[in-house]
Amino acid sequence: MQYAVIAEAYEKIEATTKRLEMTDLLVNLLKNTPEEVIDKVVYLTQGRIYPDFVSIEIGVAERLAVKALVKASGRRESEVEEDLKKSGDLGITAQKFIASKRQLTFAHQPLTVEKVYETFDKMAQTSGSGAVDLKLALLAGLLSAASPKEARYVMRTVTGNLRLGIADMTVLDALAIAYGGGKEARELVERAYNVSSDLGRVAKVVVEKGLEGVEKFEVLVGEPIRPMLAERLSSPEEILEKLGGKCAAEYKYDGERIQAHKKGDEVTLFSRRLETISNQYPDAVELFKKCVKARNAILEGECVAVNPATGEMRPFQELMHRRRKYEIKQAIEDYPVSLFMFDVLYADGHDLTLKPYFVRRKMLEKVVEKTDRVKIATSIITGNVDELEKFFLKAIEDGCEGLVCKSIARDSVYQAGARGWLWIKYKRDYKSEMTDTVDLVIVGAFHGRGKRAGTYGAVLLATYNPETDTFETVTKCGTGFTDEDLEKLPKMLKSHVVGRKHARVQSLIEAEVWFEPNVVLEVLGAEVTLSPIHTCATNAIRRGNGLAIRFPRFTGKYRLDKAPEDATTSKEIVGMYQRQLKKIQESPASAEP
Ligand code: ATP
């Protein structure tokens, strides 16, 4: 397959901000892709060469990329640097310099996708001494063989700046349309993705084996399963009603969610965002090796920081000390962890994702050998409101955030990748009046003035709308940031800055700086109100109005464990608004004349 076909498609995709148009263009590209390279083309459109959970990046620094362009174009480094300053985009600069060189040289052999992929792969795999020189030579070689347009996309891909705005969900839509017979196939295709997190493998199976292959798609140890998530409610009555009168209530531990994959003696830990985090928790890896009795298994649990002296649980923030690359040994000693297991998704040949709660819980008890550092989530089965409330208070007393109440019905399967009503969380902060923490994505910012000059004065925050796969603004937040946060924010957001509003962001507000949705913050709001200027859940409550969070305050929690798609959804904000309204209507004050 010629790389020019891809470059052509990228150019068109880049030019549109409409998701439907983007999907159509992608469908076309996938239809024009031969079977043998379908997985590669899928990874490439996402600016990668492997699925997200494989932490291999092509990783070419800008300086090195400039040098490669100098070599391929025969121009001076100062010329390239000068142009880059003006364009701000190494892709555009590469296109320009390769174009002017092209006029002087003869036509080349066309670049193929296979060649581009293989070269990217080589670049990603080189390490040690000589790696820089080899990467330089490989990239210069590619650029020399590329057309100007191809050079633009090669350059953006290797420097990690492709950013076509194609979300995973758009790829699934396109696969269903191109090879599954239509949009109706989307659900099946999505399940395959939810249990594998590997768009390339899903694409390959859809193309090679059709929907039948997708139906038989199996969980594989080593491929992270997208986590099942919980809805929220604020009273035991509502929870029991929703769960059919009886449920399993489990402590909601305040730590980091971990999905452990054990293959023989090898254990890999995945975060909630499906990144490999075994390096942060070598002690947890050892605990899993010792305590999981199955040879091959996939388990989920919460990793909680504990006081080394007393064994008492400590809050989530303490785990941030584990997010370092160096001196991890010291961090293990200072911030030890305990594991609280709450689910098992696979054990020795049995895919348990479609089995009900009790079957999985029983298997969990069977495969986990409990110790003082590895436990199974404390739980009760109850259909009694008072008992549930008492258990909730006990959970808080024991240092937890509250409860996760789980369906015990026959259909209580593990809903990979979905936030549904089979799990309902009941948290401490839902108790305080009109006060809820929400996790919002930074999509824009405003420059600080006065004391905050040089950093941001406020950030524009958004909820996620999974139906349209967009981010909808819900509030502007400038409170709660410490001096340290203010210094850190621009650095943290630097690599996500985009020149204009991102294609997946819905906003009526003009931010001064726009970001690709990526960083998630926890925010405490005072109340949810109707808003003509925010786009969150537009028209859901009143025509022409969205919803906004008033008096937002950053709680200090960066939710680095969350992907932007894991942020609070617009629908959840609608739920909060409705509950708040109900509370006001029911309050004695509102009955007074
Ligand atoms: P939050 O910000 O409230 O932790 P979340 O969006 O990360 O929510 P939810 O699915 O909404 O995730 O809430 C469940 C989360 O609670 C899980 O992601 C998991 O990390 C944590 N947790 C702690 N204990 C349990 C448990 N016993 N069962 C399931 N999840 C648990």
Boltz pocket constraint, residues with backbone or C-beta under 6 A from the ligand:
constraints:
  - pocket:
      binder: B
      contacts: [[A, 228], [A, 229], [A, 230], [A, 231], [A, 250], [A, 251], [A, 252], [A, 253], [A, 254], [A, 255], [A, 256], [A, 257], [A, 272], [A, 301], [A, 302], [A, 342], [A, 377], [A, 404], [A, 425], [A, 439], [A, 566]]
      max_distance: 6.0
